[in-house]
């Protein structure tokens, strides 16, 4: 769900070689880009809404959602849709961040879904390590491709060392978590 520009979906389809992989995003221009950029066997890009999935019940073995749900207007609706389209025994593999004032709401929504939480983990340390490694490249891209007045926003979006997002994650104000949920 919410595949963005499709790099993650293309990587997983190439690397894991599932029988089929459907990547969905709300943005039609993004889906057009994905279809042109990522021509991978058994990978299909579909325009659709994560809160109103265009699939029959019990369709998928797994749903993957990374760094997207914090933008959804109705997270519980997304979870209900995932529960509907997963086959029994299917899994939601999920990772996202929330500021500390939104953690209780996230946990309540996850506890209220018909999916069962199998594993959960705080991955702040791993995310920070990735941000540290990517900071020099991100800063170079920001300076070469963004107008100067957007540099601060670019640094925050990229999560470079010293950005507001990086600092919030370092201090614990922001929590990044991964989950594995299963449909009974």
N, C-alpha and C positions, 0 to 999 in steps of 0.2 A: 504494500500500500504506500502511496505517496512516493513514487520512485524518483521524483525530481528529473534530472537529466539522464538517468538510466545507467550511470557507471557502475553502481553497486549491483544492480540486477544483471547487467551484462557480465560482470566479474563472477557472480554466483552461478549463472547459467553456463559459462565457459568452464569454470573450475569444478563444480559439482556435477555437471551434466545431468540434471534431472530429466525425466521423460518430457515434462513441459514446465514452463515458468511463465506466469502472467504477471506483468508489472503494470500497476495502475497509478494514475495521477489525475488530479482535477484540471490541470492546466493543458488545454488542447495544443497550444504552441509547444509546450514541453514534450508532449507525446509525439508531435510531428518531428521534433529534433531527435528524440530517442529512436524513432523508426529509421531515420536517415543515418544516424551516427552508429547505432549498435545493431548490426545485422548478425545475429547469433542464432544458430539452429535451436529450435524449440523455445525461443523467447518471443513473447508477444506483448506489445505495449498497447494498453487500453486506456482511453479517457473515461474517468468515472469518479464518483464521490465516495470517499471512505465511510461516510455516514449513511450511504444508501447504495450498497454494493450491487452491481448489475449482474448478479449470479444467482443460480438456484441454490437452495439449501443443500448442505452436505456435498459440496463441490471439491474442496481443497484439502490436501493432506497437511499443509502448513501455510501460515500467513506470517510474513516478515514485515515488521514496521519499525523503522529506525529513525529517530530524530524528526518526527513529523507530528505526533499526536498533540504536542503542546500548542499547535496552531488550530486544532479542530474545535469548532464551536460547541460540540456536544460529545465529549469523550465517552460517556456511557453508551451513547447511540452507536459509536464506532465499535465498542466491545460487543454489543448485542449483535451487530452485523457480522462481526468475525465469528461469534459463536454460531450464528445461523449458517454461514457458508463453510465452516469446517466440517469435515467428516468426523464421526465418532473416533476417538483416538488421535485426532489431529492436533497440531500444536500452533500456538501463537508465540513467535519469537519476537520479543519486543524490547527496545531500549530507547530511553528518552530522559530528558532532564526536567526538573521542576525546581523552582525556588522554594525555600523552606515553608513559606506560607501556603503553598499549594500541594504539599506532600500528603496531608491528611485527606484531601479531596481525591487525589490519585489513588491512594491506598483503599479508600472507601469504594471507589468505582471498581477497582480490581477485585475486591472482596465480594462485591455484589453481582459480579458476572457469573453466569453458569459455568464458566471455565474454571478449572482447578489450578492454583498456583503450584507448580512443581519445583521451581528454583527461582531465587531472586538474589541479586548481588549489587552492592554499591560498587560502581566502576570508576569513581572519581580519579583514583590514582592512575589507572590505565589511560583515561581520557587526557589527563594532564600530561602524562608522558608523551602521548601522541601530539598534543599541542606544542610541547617543547620541541619535539623533533621537527614539526612542520613550520614553526615560527619563522625561521630564516626564509624559506621558500615563499610563505604567505606574504611576508613583508615585502619581498622583491616583487611579487605579482601585484600587490596593492600599489606600490610606488610606480610601477610601469603601466598599469592599466586603469587606475581610478583617478579621477580629478582630485586635486589636493583637498578640496573641501569635503570629500567623502572618505578620506584616509581613516579618520577616527571610527566611522561606522564600519569600514572594511576590517579594521583591526578587531573590533568587537565581534563582528560576524565570523571572522576566521578564528577567533579565540587565541590570538597570539599572546605570548608572555607579556604581562602587564596590562592587558585589556580588562575591561569590566567583567566580562564573562570568565576569563581566566582567574581573576582575583576572587570572584564569587565562588567559583568551583574550589579554589585553594582554601578559602575560609570556611567552606561548608554551608554558606548561604544558598548555594546551588548544589543540588544533588543529582547525579547521573546514575541511573539504575538500569539493570537488565533483568528480564523476566522470561521464564518459560512457563507457559500456561497450556493446559491440555483440556480438550473437550471429552467429557466422559462418554 
